[in-house]
Amino acid sequence: MLNIPQLLANELSLKPFQVENALQLLAEGSTVPFIARYRKERTGEMNEVQLRELFDRHTYLTELEERKAAILKSIQDQGKLTEELRDQIETCLQKNELEDLYLPYRPKRRTRATIAKEKGLEPLAEWIKAVNQPNAQAADLESEAAKYISTEKGVNSAGDALKGASDILAEEVAEQAALRAYLRDYLMESGIFTSQVKADYPEGTTKFEMYRNYQAKVKAIAPHNLLALYRGETEGILVFALEFDEDTVLGYLETEVIRSKQRPIRQFYREMIKDAFNRLMKNSLIGEVRAAKKLEADVESIGTFEANLRELLLSAPAGMKPTLAIDPGFRTGCKVVALDQTGKFLEYQTIFPHASSDAKRVQAGETLKRLLETYQIELIAIGNGTAGRETDEFVAEVLQTLERKPIKIMVNESGASVYSASEVAIAEFPDQDVTVRGAVSIGRRLQDPLAELVKIDPKSIGVGQYQHDVDQKLLKKKLDETVESCVNYVGVDLNMASKELLSYVSGISPTVANNIVQYRNQNGAFGDRRQLLKVPKLGPKAFEQAAGFLRIRGGKNPLDNTAVHPESYSVVQTIATDLNVPLTQITEIADRLKKTDLKKYVTEAIGEPTLRDILAELEKPGRDPRAEFKYATFKEGIKEISDLKPDMELEGVVTNVANFGAFVDIGVHQDGLVHVSQLADRFVSDPKQVVKVGQVVKVRVLEVNEQLKRISLSMRSPNADEPRGTRGGQKDQRSQSVQQKGDRPQRQELKQKGKRQDPKPQEPKPQDRPSSQDNSLEALKAKFNRKV
């Protein structure tokens, strides 16, 4: 069996001790954030990305080994396990290759081959295999087949016998692992995805218009294009297929399988191979290739979602200040909520600033003024949904009449409605309706985006790309990992955090998070980290994992408001004593420590990496690692898509980043798209390298389509040359598809290489034939490149 730790070290370019220690820490119950932050000495300073990659691959290989054991037992029980087959299975590194090896031995329902065997035709099939050799004596298929005629068994003629033998041989060919791997690679390299819009949908009536007559090479198709094809197929709008040159495939199979020079034998094998491919291989291989490409697209799409979610969660907080939150509306009015500096709900009012009655507008202004003055509001959060810009202008008018003017900011309200109807919101505000809860969410996400957004399913926040079309299990896993990473990166205020936020802290389960909140409510604020050990079900292991990520502001020990782990307090105390500086003067300790040789404080448990982290924490205790807060100023008078004109320059906020570009909120209720070709004056291959969610950007309007509600924007300089193949921010479809005319030479070449001949094709060279010792994916790929 595989030496998994050594294999992981080789694959991921790690040292054996890093792999072994990281896996041991994981087995002991340590989390990724904890290992990355507080066990750097043991892992050689592996970061979270490396650790997650290691653990994911370890899980894959472990599952592979378990599957190997089950397969070996199954084949052994059948009495068919040879040493050669055992070696192939034990050295296999991919699940699909393993299943290919197992395919001939997998228990299956009755097939045409099994029925033929029941009729006693297996000896005939073996005889045909024996005469399929270059130097075999002349053979008469009809005469030999006639020996197997049996009306009792349902074999009424020589033709029936040959048909049964063909079924047996076809199944054997279809189940050869090397052939399947080769053809799978061929489809990956040379296949073409095509789509057509069904006749039920006339031109211009569907959002899948660019896929009406679409072609793209399997190996080169963009992930978002593939996911769009899957969605179109699911919705019954597109006919989605994988096309390839079948003559090439059949020619390859004949070259590999047919050995005889006798015309009758060769003709028999040709018909058998065609049946084997069309009936037993074609659909399954196409399905496997589609599934593999879908997984690639899922991983890419989920990666984009992860990056966007991380940027959103780590958006700069405006600060814990008294906030007025407004959920805008026309007919139903604007829901206004006052929150204190901790996010506590204070008061709720509904105002009607957009009513036709002047009296209601005046009353709305007076209510707004009262709330601003009564609660000494410093921030005003206005949802960016329906009536958002109109409400923003109304608030601006009211502020003009005041001496003290709070900062007003448009807030992305995606997911607020989801939160307002959730069990979390109901438990938090059982006496308020959904409109109040939604307004509270808008205000709190301005104060601290991370603390509020963790209460919402990440899929509802609106920063994904085809999020409902990807593998949902994998999506949830990766998004949960992202939230966990962000929460522990920032740290959590132990005395203010909700149970939802606490549940993402390293080592804290939802049950323990709830116990922490209950303990806090019953006993008051935590005074030091050690007090956590009094919380029910929070034992020493959970404390070890969580303590460093929890902050206590103004507690008994200044180190409790830093990322310094309690296990390192004694070292910091020793340093403070040596420097003759009290712990209360943490920053002075850091200044003096810079001039001190850190090596003198290295112990068996605490090395230089941890000491460097401690020094960084002592320099700025209690710091927030998130960026400085910035906000966009939307242009006055631009409230609707109809207000936009080409070449208009605006300021906006990036709301989502996809593989094909970035969406920007410019204050007109409809995000505009900055296509990847319009993100910069230089070539951009990955939009994430240029923009991120929450970033304030300056854009220029290229084109507006009011009917389709599409806005094309640019971040390129006005005098920059427009890239070839683009117009109005839309990428030329030709750059993503294969054109029939340009593809003909390649197809013709493939047909020539796969063209069947009679007499026998040239004998393949020994190194081109499948090898029982070397049928790895890499070897098959090399073989593929030589053949086609």
N, C-alpha and C positions, 0 to 999 in steps of 0.2 A: 504494500500500500504506500501511498504518498507520505513523504516527510513534510507535512504541511508547514511547520515553522520555517524550514529551510527554503521551501518553495516560495513562501511569502517574502522572505528576505531577498531572494533573487529577483522576483517579479517587481517588487516595490523599491528596489535599491536601498534596502535597510540592512543594518547589522543584525546578526542573530540575537544579540542581547536585547536589542530594541523590540524585536518581535516577541521574544519570549516574555520579557517583563510586561509589555503592554497587554499581552493575552492573559498573563497571570493576574494583573490588576483588574482586568475586565471580569475574569472568573471570580474574583474576590468581591465583586459587586460595585466596583468603582465606576463612575460615569465618565464620559468623554471630557466634559468641561473640567472635572476635578483632575483627571490624569494629565490633561494638557497644561493646567495651571500649576498644580501642586506636586507633580511627580516628574518634573523635567529631568532630574538626575537619573531616574530609573529608565526613562524612555529615550535618553539622548536628545531631549528637547523636541520631541515630535509635537506638531501642532494638531488642532482639531481635524483639519482636512485629512492629514495623513492617518490619523487614528481611525477616522470613520472609514476611509478607504481600506485600511488594514482589516478592520472588523467586518466590513461587508464582504470582502474577499474571503476571509476566514470562514464566515458563515456559508458562503457558496461552496467552498471546498469541503467543509465538514458535511454538508448535505450531500455533496457528490460522493463522498466516501461511504456514507450511509446507504445511498442508492446502489453503489457498487456491491456492497455486502449483500444486499437483498437480491440483486441480479445474479451474483455468483452462486448464491444458495439455490435460486430457482433453476439455473442451468445445471448445477451439480445434481439436484434432485431428479432432473430429466436424464441424467447419465450422459450428457453431451459436452461436458466441460473438458476442453483440452488445455495443455500447458500454454500453447500459443494463444488461445482465446483468453486464458486467464491473464497473461502478460498484457495483451491489448487492453483489457478492461482495467487492470490495475494501474496502468500508466496513462489512462485517458484523463484529460484535463477539462473537457467540456461536456455539459449535460447532453447536448444534442448528439454529439459523437457517441456517447455512452448508449443512448437510446437506439442509435443506428446499429450498434454492435448487438444489442439485445433483441432487436426486431425479429430475427429468424426464430428466436426461442421463446418469444412472448406468447403466453397462452392466448388463443384467439378463438372467436366463434367460427362456425363452419364456413369455409371459403370454397371457392371452386377447386382450389388445389387439394384441400382436405377431402372433398367429395371424390375427386379423381383417385386419391390414394385409397379411399374406402372401396373403390371399384377395382383395386388391384393394379393400377396403372403406374405405380412408382417404379417397378423394374423396367418398364418401357422408357420412362424418362431417363433412368440411369443409363440404359443402352444408348439412347440418343446422345447423351453427354459423352459417352465413351467414343462414339464415332465422330464427334466434333473435334477432330485433331487433324493436323496437317498431313500426317502420313497414314491415317486410318484407311483400312481397306474399303472398297466400294460397298455401300450399304443401300439396301432397298427398304425405305421407310414403310411402304404399304405392306410388304410381305411380313415384316417384323410386327407391325401393328395388328395384322390380321390374327396373330396368335393370341391376342387379348380380347377377341370378340366373345362376349358373354351376354346373352339376352337376360339371364337371371340378374346380372349386375347392372344392366342398363347400357351395356356397350354393344350396340347393334351393328357397328361397322368399323372398318379400319379407320375411317375418318373420325368416328367418335373416340377411338382409342388415342389417335394422334392429338385430338383436341384436348383430351384429358391430360396427356403428357405435357402438352404445351402450357396448360394451366399450372401444372406443378413447376415447370422450369421458369415460367414467368414470375411466379411468387419468389423463387430463389433469386432471380436476377434483381427483382424489385427490392429485396431485403439485403443486398450486399452493401455494407457500410461504406466501402471505398467509392462505389459508384454514386451512392446518394450524396456523399460529401462533395464529390467532384461536381455533380450537377447542381447542387445547392450553391456552390461557389460560382458556377457558370451563370446561373440566374442572377446572382448578386452583381456580377461583373458586367454582364451583357444584356440583362433583362431591361425592359422599358415599361414603366407604369403609364397607362393611358386612362383617359376618362372621357365620357360623353354625357351631356345633359340629356335626360330622357325627353322623348317627343312631347310629353305632357306639359313641358315648360318652354314656351316660346322664348325667343331671344329677348333679353332685357327684363325677364320676370323673376330672376332668382339671384341670390347673393353669390352663387357659385359660377358666375358668368365666365370668369377666366379659365374655368375648367371645362368649358363646353367642348372643346377639341384640344385636349391637353395631352402632352407627352413629356416625360422626364425619365432620364436614366435612373435605374434603381439605385446605383451606387452614388449618384450625385444629387438626388432629390432633397430639397430643403425640408427639415422637420415640420415646419408649419404648413408647407404644401401637402405633405403626406397626411397630416392630421386633418387638414381641410377635406382631403379626398375621402378619408374614413367617415367624417361627419356627413358629407354629401351622400355617401353610400347609405349610411344609417338612416338619414332622413328621406331616403327613397328618391333623391333628385339625380344622383350621378350613377352611371354604370362604370365601375372601377375595375380595371383588369391589369394583369401582368403579362406582357407579350414577349416572345423570344422566338428565335429561329428553331423550329422543331426539327428541321432536316439536320442541322448541326448536332443536336442532341442525339437523334437516332443514329447518325453516322458515328458519333463517338461510342455509343453503346455497342454498335455492331463491331467496331474495331476492337473493343475490349472483350467481347463475348464470343464472336464467331472465329473459329480456328480452322474449320474444315474448308477444303478446296472444292468439295463436291457441290454442284449446283442445287440438288434437291435439299441437301442439309442446310445450305446457306439460305435458301428460300424459306425453309421451315423456321429457321432461327430469326430471319428478318420479321416474319409475321408475328412470331412469339414476342420479340423485343418490342415491336410496335404496340402490341397488346399490353405488355408489362408496363411500358411507360404511360400510355394513355389511361389505362384502367387502374394501375396500382401506384404509380409514382408521381404523375403530373400534378394532380390536385394537392396531394400531401406536401410535395416540395414547394409548390407555389404558396401554400398556406404557411409553411415554415419560413419562407423568405419574407412574406408579408408580415408575419409575427415578429421576426427578427428586426426588420426595418421599423415596425411599429414600436418595438421596445427602444430602439435607438432614438426615435422621435420623442417617445415618452420621456426618456432620460434627459434629452436636450431641453424639452419643454419644461420639465420639472426643475431642471437646473436654472432656467430663466426665472421661473416662479420663485425659487429659493432666493436668488439674487435680489429680485424686486422686493420680496417680503422682508429680507434682511435690511435693505435700505429704508423701507417704510417703518419697520419696528425701531430702527436706530435713528429715526428722524429726530432732529434737535427739538427738545421740549421748550415750549415758551416759558415754562417755569411754574412753580406752584404759587400762583397769584390769584386773588379774587377774580372770578371770571363770569361773564354773562354769555350764556349760550343761546343761540337762536336757530330754531329749525324753521326755515321760511315756508310760506304758503300763501296762495292768493285767496281763494274762497274760504278756506277753513282758518285763515289767519296764521300768524307767526307764533310759534310756541317759544316762550322766553323763560329761561331757567337761570337763577342766580346760584353760583357755587362759591364756597369759601376757598381759601388757599390750599386746603387739603383735598378739594374735590367734593366736599360735603354738600348735599342738597340743602338749599336755604328757602327758596321761594319760586313759585311758578305762576306765570301770567300768560294769557293769550291776548295778542294785540292785532289790530286790523289796519295796518298802514297802507294797504293797497285797495281798500274799499272805496267805492264811488262816493261815499259820504265824507265830506270834509271834517265833520265832527269826529268821526271815528279815527281819521288820520291824526287829528290834533290830540285826541285822547291817547292814541298809541305813543305819540311823542312824549306826552306828560308821564305816562307809565314808564317809558324807557328812562327818562331823566330820573324819576324817583328811584328806580332800581339801581342805577349807576351811582347815585349819591348815597343811598342808604347803605349799600354794601361796599362802598369805596372800590368799585370795580376798576381793575387795571387792564384786563384783556376782554375783548369781545370776539366770540367765535361764531361765525355765520356759516351755516351749511351751504354747500355749493350746488344744491339741487334746484328744483323748481322755485322760481321767485328769488333765488339767491342774489343775483346782481341787483334786482330792484330793491331788495331789503338792504343790501350793502349801501346803495345810494341814499336810502331813507335814513339809515343810521348815521351816515356822513353828514346829512343835513342837521340832524339832532345834535351831533357833536360840535357843529359850528357855533351853537348857542351856549356851549359850556366853556369854562375857563380851563378846567382839568380834563384833558382828552385821553381816554384809554386808547390802547392800540387795538384796531379792529382788523381781523384776519379772516379770509375765506378758508374754510376747512373742508377737506374732502370727506363727505358723509357716507361713503361706500360702506355698507355693512351696518350702519346705525340702526336701520329698520330691523335687520336680522337680530341684533343684540336686544332691541327693545321688546321683542316677542319671545326671547329666550328664557329658559328656566333661571339662568343666572340673573337676568334683569328683574324677573318677577320676584325672586328671593330677595334681591337688593331693595326693590321699591314695590312692595306688594300692594300699596294703597294708591299707586299712580298708574295712569294708563300708558299705552305704548308711545304716545306723542311726547310725554314728559320724559320717559326713559331715553327716547331717541335724542332729545335735546341735551340731556345730561351727558350722553356718550360723545356728542359733538364737542361739548365744552371740555370734557376730561381729556379727549385725545389731543386737544391743543395744549393743555397743561403738561401732560406726559403721554405721548403716543404709545409707548411700549406698555405701560401699566394698563391702559384701556383696551388696546387692540388685542391683547392676549385673551380677552373675554369672548372674542368673536372667532368663529371658524375661519381660518385663513383663506379658504376658498371663497368666502363671501366678501373679502376686502377689495377685490377687483384689480389685482395686480398679476393675474395669471395669463397664460396663453393656452387656449384649448384645454383648460383645466378639467372640464367634464368629460373629455375624450381620452384622457390618459389613464394609465393603471392607477386606480384609486387607492389601492393598498400601498403602493410605492409612494404615491403622492402624499398620503397622510404621514407615512414614516418620515419622509424627507422634510416636510413642513414642520412637523413636531420637533425634529432635530434642529431646524433653523430657529424656531421660537426658543427652544431650550438654550441654544448657543447664545442668542441675543440677550436673553434674560440674565444669564450668568456672566456675560461680558460686561454688562452695565452694573450688575449688582442690585440688590433689593433692600429697600428700607423696611426692616423687620417690624417696625411699629406702625407702618401705614399701608403695607401691601395687602391686597385682597387675597382671598384663598386661591383664586384663579392664577394670579401672578406667582404666588408662593409654590403652587404645584409644579411649576417649571424649574424651580431651583434644584440644583443637583442634589439627589438623595432624598427629596421630599415628595412623597406620594400625595394624591388628592386627599386621602384620609388624614394624613399627618398635617397637611396644609390647613384643613378645616379645624383640626385640634389646636393648631397654633393660634388661629383667629379666636377660637373659643377661650383659650387660656388667656390671651391678651384682653379679651372683653371682661373676663372674670377677675383678673389680677392686675390690670393696668399695663402700662408700657413696660417692655423688657428693659432692664437696666444693664445687662451684660449678656454676652453670647452664651455663657455657661448655663444661664437660666433656661435655655432651650431644652436641656436634659430633663427638665421637670414636665415637659409637655408629654402627654400620653402617647405611647407608641413611637416616640422619637428617641431611639437608642444611640449608643456610642458610634455605630457605623454611619447612621444617618447624620449624626452631628459632624463626624469627620468630613463627610461629603459636602454638607451644606454650609457649615459655619463661615467659611471664607467668603461666601457670596452674599451673606446677609450683613446689613449695615445697621448700626445703632448710633443715631446722631445724639450727641450730648450725653452719652452714657458714662459709666464709671471709668472705663478704660478707653483712652483715645484711640487705641489700636482697633477697637470694635467698629470704628467708622472707616476702616480701610480694608483692602483686600488681603492684608496680612493674615495668614491662618493662625488660629490659636496655638497650633503645635509649634509655631515659630516665635511666640511671644517671649520665651526665655532668652532666645538669641538677641532679640531687639532690646530686651532689658539689660543684657550683658553689655551690648554696644553702648546703650545710654549711660550705664554706670561707668564704663571705661572713658566715655567722653565727658562725664560729669554734667550731663544734661538731663533734666527730668522729662518723662514721657509726655507731659503736657506741652512741651516745646518740640513737637515732632519735627517740624520743618528745620529747626536748628540742628537736630540730629542728622538730618539728611545732608545739610550743607557741610558739616564736619566729616561725615562719613565718606564723602566724595574724595577727601584727601587721605583717607585711611586705606590700607591694603585689606581688601575684603577676604583674602585668603586666610587671614589669621582667625576668621570666624567660621571657616568651613569645618563641618563635622561629618560624621558618617551619614547622617540623615539629611543634612542641609548643605548643599553645594553652592558653587558660585552662581548658577542660574537663578536659584531661589533668592540668594542674597541680592542680586541685581534687581529682581522684582520688588523685594522689600525696600530697597533704596528708592525706586521709582514711586512706590506708594507713600513713603515718608516725605517725599518732596511736595506732593499735593494730596494730602489726606482728604478722603471724602469726595474727590473730584468725580465729575461725570465725564466719561470718555466720549460722549456724543458731541457732535459738532456744535458750533455756535448757531443760535436760532436766527433764521432769515425767512422772509416771506415775500411773496410777489405782490406787486401793485397792478391791478388790472386797469386798463385804460378806460377813462370815463367815457360814457356814451356808447360803449360797445357792450351790448347786453344780449343780442340775438345774433344768430348766424347771418341774418340779412344785413346786419350792420358791417360785416366784413367786406373788404375790398382788396383786390390783388395789390401786392407791394406794401401793404399796411404793416408797420412794425409794432410788435406787442411784447409784453412780458407775460410769462406763464409759468406753470409748475408741471413738471413731468409726473404723470400719474401712472404710467405703465411703460415697461420696456419689453419689446418683443424681438425676435430674431430679425425681423424685417424693418425695424425702426422704433420710434418712441411716440407715445401719445402725450399730448400736452394740453392742460386745462388753461384756456385763455379767457375764461369767464363768460362763455356763451352757451352753457348747458350741453355742449357737444365738444368732446375732445378733438383736437386736430392731430393729424399724423405727420410726423417728420420722418419721411422714408430714410432708410439707412444711407441712401445716396445723397441725402440732403443734410446729414448731420454735421458735416465739417467740410472744409475746402480740400481736404485730403481724402484718400480712399479709406473707408471704414469697413472692416470685415465683421466686427462684433459691436453692436450698438452699446453694449454694457461697458465698453472701453471709453465711451465718450460721455454718456449720460447715465443718471441713476434716478430712481424714484424719489420724489420730493425735491429734486434740484430745481432751482429757479433759473430759467433760461430766457433769452431774448430770441424771438422768432419773427419770420417774415411770411406773410400770407402769399401763397403761390396760386391757389385755385380754390374756389368754393362751389360746391354743388348742393344747393338748398334742397332739391328734390330727394336726393339720396342721403342728405345730411352728412356730407363728407367735406372735410377741410384739409387741404394739403398745405403744409408749412415747410419752411426751410430755416436752417441755422447756418447756411453758407453765406459768405459775403455776397452782397448784391451784385458785385462785378465778377464773381467767380464764374468760370465757364461751366455750363450745365453738362454733366457727364453724359457720355454716349449711352443711348438706349433708355433715357429717362425723359419724361415730360410731365410737368405738373406734379412732381413728387411720386409718380407711379412708376414702378420698375417695369421695363419692357419685358413682356412675357417671354420673348424669344430667349432671354438670358437664362430662363429657368426651364425651358422645354427643349425637346429634341425635334428638329424640323425634319419632315419627311425627306425633302430633297437632299439635305446634308447628310442624312443617315443612310442613304442608299448604298454608297460605296462600302460602308462597314458591313451592312447586311449581305451584300453580294459576296464580300470576302468570306464571311462566315459560311455562307452556303457552299462556296467552293471548297472550304476546308472540311466541311462536314459532308460533302457530296458522296453518296454511296456508289460503289463501283462493283462490277462483276466482270472479271475475276476478283479474287480476294484482295482487299486493301493491303497496302504495304504493312508488313509486320512491325508492330511498335517496338521501339528499342527497349531493352531490359529495364533501363532506368525510368521509362515512361509507364511501366505497368504497376498496378497496385502492389505494394509490398506489405507483407504481413508484419514486418518489423517497423515499417515507417509509414503509417497512414495518419500521421498527425495533420492537423489543419494546415500548418505551415507547409508541410511536404505536398499536400494536395493542392494548395494554392500555387506552389512552384510548378507542379505538374500541369495545372490548368494553364499557366502562362506559356508553357512550352507547347501545349496541344493546340490552343485556339489562337 
